[in-house]
């Protein structure tokens, strides 16, 4: 596997895990630093979702810590 693919694969894995947790798609995209593909919405929406992103990243941090110990979970 080409090492240039790792960032893309990590984004796919992260997005899937966060969606399975029920986090909002726009919030997930913001956490992954992806631009909104809807140009009209992007031009009006200037939110950085900072408060909501903290919740997502806290969950993600706990997930990664558990995974490092050999335990994957979705709760």
NUDORO-202732 format. One record per residue: residue number from 1; residue in three letters; z, y, x of N, C-alpha, C, O, CB in turn. Coordinates in steps of 0.05 Angstrom, whole numbers, plus 5000, padded with zeros to 4 digits. Glycine has a CB too. Layout:
// NUDORO-202732
[atom NUM, ALA, [Z, Y, X], [Z, Y, X], [Z, Y, X], [Z, Y, X], [Z, Y, X]]
...
This chain:
// NUDORO-202732
[atom 1, UNK, [5000, 4976, 5017], [5000, 5000, 5000], [5000, 5025, 5018], [5014, 5026, 5038], [5024, 5000, 4981]]
[atom 2, UNK, [4984, 5044, 5010], [4982, 5069, 5025], [5007, 5086, 5021], [5016, 5089, 4998], [4957, 5085, 5015]]
[atom 3, UNK, [5020, 5095, 5042], [5044, 5111, 5040], [5040, 5137, 5025], [5059, 5149, 5016], [5056, 5116, 5067]]
[atom 4, UNK, [5015, 5147, 5023], [5010, 5171, 5008], [5014, 5167, 4978], [5016, 5187, 4963], [4981, 5180, 5014]]
[atom 5, UNK, [5015, 5142, 4970], [5019, 5136, 4941], [5049, 5137, 4933], [5054, 5138, 4909], [5007, 5109, 4935]]
[atom 6, UNK, [5067, 5136, 4952], [5096, 5135, 4945], [5105, 5157, 4927], [5119, 5152, 4908], [5112, 5134, 4970]]
[atom 7, UNK, [5098, 5183, 4933], [5107, 5204, 4915], [5098, 5200, 4886], [5113, 5205, 4867], [5098, 5231, 4925]]
[atom 8, UNK, [5073, 5191, 4883], [5062, 5187, 4856], [5077, 5164, 4842], [5084, 5166, 4819], [5032, 5181, 4857]]
[atom 9, UNK, [5081, 5142, 4857], [5096, 5119, 4846], [5124, 5127, 4838], [5134, 5118, 4818], [5096, 5096, 4866]]
[atom 10, UNK, [5137, 5143, 4855], [5164, 5152, 4848], [5164, 5169, 4823], [5182, 5166, 4806], [5176, 5168, 4872]]
[atom 11, UNK, [5145, 5187, 4820], [5142, 5202, 4795], [5139, 5184, 4771], [5152, 5189, 4750], [5119, 5222, 4797]]
[atom 12, UNK, [5122, 5164, 4773], [5118, 5145, 4751], [5144, 5131, 4744], [5151, 5129, 4720], [5096, 5125, 4758]]
[atom 13, UNK, [5157, 5121, 4764], [5182, 5106, 4759], [5203, 5125, 4747], [5217, 5117, 4727], [5193, 5094, 4786]]
[atom 14, UNK, [5206, 5149, 4758], [5226, 5168, 4748], [5220, 5176, 4719], [5237, 5175, 4702], [5226, 5193, 4766]]
[atom 15, UNK, [5195, 5182, 4714], [5187, 5190, 4687], [5192, 5168, 4667], [5203, 5173, 4645], [5157, 5197, 4686]]
[atom 16, UNK, [5186, 5143, 4674], [5191, 5121, 4656], [5221, 5117, 4650], [5229, 5114, 4627], [5180, 5095, 4668]]
[atom 17, UNK, [5237, 5118, 4671], [5266, 5115, 4668], [5277, 5137, 4650], [5294, 5131, 4633], [5280, 5115, 4695]]
[atom 18, UNK, [5269, 5162, 4655], [5280, 5184, 4639], [5270, 5183, 4610], [5285, 5189, 4592], [5271, 5210, 4652]]
[atom 19, UNK, [5245, 5175, 4606], [5236, 5172, 4578], [5251, 5150, 4564], [5258, 5152, 4540], [5205, 5165, 4578]]
[atom 20, UNK, [5257, 5128, 4578], [5272, 5106, 4565], [5300, 5115, 4558], [5312, 5104, 4539], [5274, 5082, 4584]]
[atom 21, UNK, [5310, 5135, 4572], [5337, 5146, 4565], [5335, 5166, 4542], [5356, 5174, 4532], [5348, 5160, 4590]]
[atom 22, UNK, [5311, 5173, 4534], [5308, 5191, 4511], [5306, 5220, 4518], [5308, 5237, 4500], [5330, 5187, 4492]]
[atom 23, UNK, [5303, 5227, 4544], [5301, 5255, 4551], [5274, 5266, 4542], [5254, 5251, 4541], [5304, 5259, 4582]]
[atom 24, UNK, [5273, 5291, 4535], [5249, 5305, 4525], [5227, 5306, 4546], [5233, 5311, 4570], [5256, 5333, 4515]]
[atom 25, UNK, [5203, 5301, 4538], [5180, 5301, 4556], [5177, 5327, 4572], [5171, 5327, 4596], [5154, 5295, 4541]]
[atom 26, UNK, [5179, 5350, 4558], [5177, 5376, 4572], [5198, 5379, 4593], [5193, 5390, 4614], [5178, 5399, 4552]]
[atom 27, UNK, [5222, 5370, 4587], [5244, 5371, 4606], [5239, 5353, 4630], [5244, 5361, 4653], [5271, 5364, 4592]]
[atom 28, UNK, [5229, 5329, 4625], [5222, 5311, 4647], [5201, 5323, 4665], [5203, 5322, 4689], [5212, 5284, 4636]]
[atom 29, UNK, [5181, 5334, 4653], [5160, 5347, 4669], [5170, 5370, 4686], [5162, 5374, 4709], [5137, 5357, 4651]]
[atom 30, UNK, [5189, 5385, 4674], [5202, 5407, 4689], [5218, 5396, 4713], [5217, 5408, 4735], [5220, 5424, 4671]]
[atom 31, UNK, [5232, 5374, 4709], [5248, 5362, 4730], [5230, 5352, 4753], [5237, 5352, 4776], [5264, 5339, 4719]]
[atom 32, UNK, [5206, 5343, 4745], [5187, 5332, 4765], [5169, 5354, 4777], [5151, 5349, 4793], [5170, 5311, 4753]]
[atom 33, UNK, [5175, 5379, 4769], [5160, 5403, 4779], [5130, 5401, 4771], [5113, 5410, 4787], [5163, 5406, 4809]]
[atom 34, UNK, [5124, 5390, 4748], [5097, 5389, 4739], [5091, 5413, 4721], [5109, 5421, 4706], [5091, 5362, 4723]]
[atom 35, UNK, [5068, 5424, 4723], [5059, 5446, 4707], [5053, 5436, 4679], [5042, 5414, 4676], [5035, 5461, 4719]]
[atom 36, UNK, [5059, 5452, 4659], [5052, 5445, 4631], [5022, 5445, 4628], [5009, 5465, 4635], [5065, 5464, 4611]]
[atom 37, UNK, [5010, 5423, 4619], [4981, 5421, 4616], [4971, 5437, 4592], [4947, 5443, 4590], [4973, 5392, 4612]]
[atom 38, UNK, [4989, 5445, 4573], [4981, 5461, 4551], [4983, 5490, 4560], [5005, 5502, 4562], [5000, 5456, 4526]]
[atom 39, UNK, [4960, 5502, 4566], [4959, 5529, 4578], [4971, 5550, 4560], [4984, 5568, 4570], [4930, 5536, 4584]]
[atom 40, UNK, [4967, 5548, 4534], [4978, 5568, 4516], [5009, 5566, 4516], [5022, 5587, 4519], [4968, 5564, 4487]]
[atom 41, UNK, [5020, 5543, 4513], [5049, 5539, 4514], [5060, 5548, 4541], [5080, 5562, 4542], [5057, 5510, 4509]]
[atom 42, UNK, [5046, 5541, 4562], [5056, 5549, 4589], [5056, 5579, 4592], [5074, 5590, 4606], [5038, 5536, 4610]]
[atom 43, UNK, [5037, 5593, 4580], [5036, 5622, 4583], [5059, 5636, 4569], [5067, 5658, 4577], [5009, 5633, 4573]]
[atom 44, UNK, [5069, 5624, 4548], [5091, 5636, 4533], [5119, 5626, 4541], [5138, 5640, 4539], [5087, 5632, 4503]]
[atom 45, UNK, [5120, 5601, 4549], [5146, 5588, 4555], [5153, 5594, 4584], [5141, 5583, 4603], [5145, 5558, 4550]]
[atom 46, UNK, [5173, 5610, 4589], [5182, 5617, 4616], [5209, 5605, 4622], [5222, 5612, 4642], [5184, 5648, 4619]]
[atom 47, UNK, [5218, 5587, 4606], [5244, 5574, 4610], [5243, 5556, 4635], [5223, 5543, 4641], [5252, 5557, 4586]]
[atom 48, UNK, [5265, 5556, 4650], [5267, 5538, 4673], [5283, 5513, 4666], [5286, 5495, 4682], [5279, 5553, 4697]]
[atom 49, UNK, [5294, 5512, 4641], [5310, 5489, 4632], [5332, 5481, 4650], [5339, 5458, 4652], [5291, 5465, 4628]]
[atom 50, UNK, [5344, 5501, 4664], [5363, 5495, 4685], [5387, 5479, 4674], [5395, 5459, 4686], [5373, 5521, 4698]]
[atom 51, UNK, [5399, 5488, 4652], [5422, 5474, 4641], [5416, 5445, 4634], [5431, 5427, 4640], [5433, 5489, 4617]]
[atom 52, UNK, [5393, 5442, 4620], [5385, 5415, 4612], [5377, 5398, 4636], [5382, 5374, 4636], [5361, 5417, 4592]]
[atom 53, UNK, [5365, 5410, 4656], [5357, 5395, 4680], [5381, 5384, 4695], [5380, 5363, 4707], [5340, 5412, 4698]]
[atom 54, UNK, [5403, 5399, 4694], [5428, 5389, 4707], [5437, 5363, 4694], [5445, 5345, 4709], [5450, 5410, 4705]]
[atom 55, UNK, [5435, 5361, 4668], [5443, 5336, 4654], [5425, 5313, 4662], [5435, 5291, 4668], [5442, 5340, 4624]]
[atom 56, UNK, [5399, 5318, 4663], [5380, 5298, 4671], [5385, 5289, 4700], [5385, 5265, 4706], [5351, 5308, 4668]]
[atom 57, UNK, [5388, 5308, 4718], [5391, 5301, 4746], [5418, 5288, 4751], [5420, 5271, 4770], [5389, 5327, 4763]]
[atom 58, UNK, [5438, 5294, 4735], [5464, 5280, 4738], [5460, 5251, 4730], [5470, 5233, 4744], [5485, 5293, 4720]]
[atom 59, UNK, [5446, 5246, 4708], [5441, 5218, 4700], [5424, 5204, 4721], [5430, 5181, 4729], [5426, 5217, 4672]]
[atom 60, UNK, [5404, 5217, 4732], [5386, 5205, 4752], [5402, 5199, 4777], [5398, 5177, 4789], [5363, 5224, 4759]]
[atom 61, UNK, [5420, 5216, 4785], [5437, 5211, 4809], [5454, 5186, 4805], [5455, 5170, 4824], [5454, 5236, 4814]]
[atom 62, UNK, [5466, 5184, 4782], [5482, 5160, 4777], [5465, 5135, 4777], [5473, 5114, 4786], [5497, 5162, 4750]]
[atom 63, UNK, [5441, 5137, 4766], [5422, 5114, 4765], [5415, 5105, 4793], [5415, 5082, 4799], [5397, 5122, 4749]]
[atom 64, UNK, [5408, 5124, 4810], [5401, 5118, 4838], [5424, 5106, 4853], [5421, 5087, 4869], [5391, 5144, 4852]]
[atom 65, UNK, [5448, 5117, 4849], [5472, 5106, 4862], [5476, 5077, 4854], [5482, 5060, 4871], [5497, 5122, 4856]]
[atom 66, UNK, [5474, 5071, 4828], [5477, 5043, 4819], [5454, 5025, 4830], [5459, 5002, 4838], [5476, 5042, 4788]]
[atom 67, UNK, [5430, 5036, 4831], [5407, 5020, 4841], [5412, 5014, 4871], [5405, 4992, 4880], [5381, 5036, 4837]]
[atom 68, UNK, [5423, 5032, 4885], [5428, 5028, 4914], [5449, 5005, 4918], [5450, 4992, 4939], [5439, 5054, 4927]]
[atom 69, UNK, [5465, 5001, 4897], [5485, 4979, 4898], [5474, 4953, 4886], [5488, 4933, 4884], [5510, 4987, 4884]]
[atom 70, UNK, [5448, 4954, 4878], [5435, 4930, 4868], [5437, 4927, 4838], [5430, 4905, 4827], [5447, 4907, 4880]]
[atom 71, UNK, [5445, 4948, 4824], [5447, 4946, 4794], [5430, 4967, 4781], [5435, 4991, 4783], [5476, 4949, 4786]]
[atom 72, UNK, [5409, 4958, 4767], [5393, 4977, 4751], [5403, 4977, 4723], [5410, 4955, 4712], [5363, 4969, 4752]]
[atom 73, UNK, [5405, 5000, 4711], [5415, 5002, 4683], [5400, 5023, 4668], [5389, 5042, 4680], [5445, 5007, 4682]]
[atom 74, UNK, [5400, 5022, 4642], [5390, 5043, 4624], [5410, 5047, 4603], [5410, 5033, 4582], [5362, 5035, 4612]]
[atom 75, UNK, [5429, 5065, 4607], [5449, 5073, 4587], [5455, 5102, 4589], [5471, 5112, 4574], [5475, 5056, 4590]]
